[in-house]
Amino acid sequence: MSQLKTDDDRMEATDAMRLMHHVHEHGFQADGCTWQLAKQQGDRAIRGMGSKRFAEAVQELVSLGYGVVKVEKPLTYRSLKEMANAGNRTSGNG
């Protein structure tokens, strides 16, 4: 049973990271990223995660220093810097 719980936790963590990357990618747009935009630009899995998980992803991204909340309502995330391992892209700072 603990193996099943571990697999579920791993899947949930993977989903959370996927949503965070998706939100962060769209957060570079001038208007930032809202749940509406994330949903429109996302696949079925992203759309199925819901606005609560979007808010959690935004909170985590902000706490990690990758962006800021641009507007509270509707919750709008604005990316400030590239993620270190986002597709092995370099930001030219190194």
C-alpha positions in Angstrom: 0.0 0.0 0.0 2.9 2.4 0.7 4.2 1.9 -2.8 0.8 3.0 -4.2 0.9 6.1 -2.0 4.4 6.8 -3.2 3.4 6.5 -6.8 0.4 8.8 -6.3 2.7 11.4 -4.6 5.1 11.2 -7.4 2.4 11.6 -10.0 1.0 14.6 -8.1 4.4 16.2 -7.8 5.0 15.6 -11.6 1.6 17.2 -12.3 2.4 20.2 -10.1 5.8 20.7 -11.8 4.2 20.5 -15.2 1.6 23.1 -14.3 4.3 25.4 -12.8 6.4 25.2 -16.0 3.3 25.9 -18.1 2.2 28.9 -16.0 5.8 30.2 -15.9 6.2 29.9 -19.7 3.0 32.0 -20.3 3.9 34.4 -17.5 6.5 36.1 -19.7 3.6 37.6 -21.8 3.1 41.4 -21.1 -0.2 40.8 -19.4 1.1 37.8 -17.4 -0.7 34.5 -17.0 -4.2 34.0 -15.6 -5.9 30.7 -15.0 -8.0 31.5 -18.1 -4.9 31.8 -20.3 -3.3 28.7 -18.8 -6.4 26.8 -19.4 -6.8 28.0 -23.0 -3.2 27.3 -23.8 -3.0 24.0 -21.9 -3.8 20.4 -22.8 -6.5 18.3 -21.2 -4.3 17.5 -18.2 -3.6 21.2 -17.5 -7.2 22.1 -17.9 -8.2 19.3 -15.5 -6.0 20.6 -12.7 -8.3 23.5 -11.9 -8.0 27.0 -10.6 -7.0 25.9 -7.0 -3.9 24.1 -8.3 -3.2 27.1 -10.5 -3.2 29.3 -7.4 -0.9 26.8 -5.6 1.5 26.8 -8.6 1.6 30.6 -8.6 2.3 30.7 -4.9 5.1 28.2 -5.3 6.7 30.0 -8.2 6.6 33.3 -6.3 8.1 31.7 -3.2 10.9 30.3 -5.4 11.6 33.8 -6.7 10.7 33.1 -10.4 7.9 35.7 -10.6 5.3 37.9 -8.9 1.6 38.2 -8.5 0.8 41.1 -10.9 -2.9 41.3 -10.0 -4.8 39.6 -7.2 -8.2 39.3 -9.0 -8.1 37.6 -11.4 -4.9 36.0 -10.1 -2.3 37.0 -12.6 1.3 35.7 -12.5 4.2 37.5 -14.1 7.5 35.7 -14.7 10.7 37.6 -13.8 13.4 35.1 -14.8 13.9 31.9 -16.6 13.8 28.6 -14.7 17.3 27.1 -14.3 16.5 23.9 -16.1 13.6 24.9 -18.4 14.5 22.9 -21.4 18.2 23.4 -20.9 17.9 27.0 -22.2 20.5 29.5 -21.1 19.6 33.1 -20.2 23.0 34.4 -21.3 24.0 35.3 -17.8 26.7 32.7 -17.5 
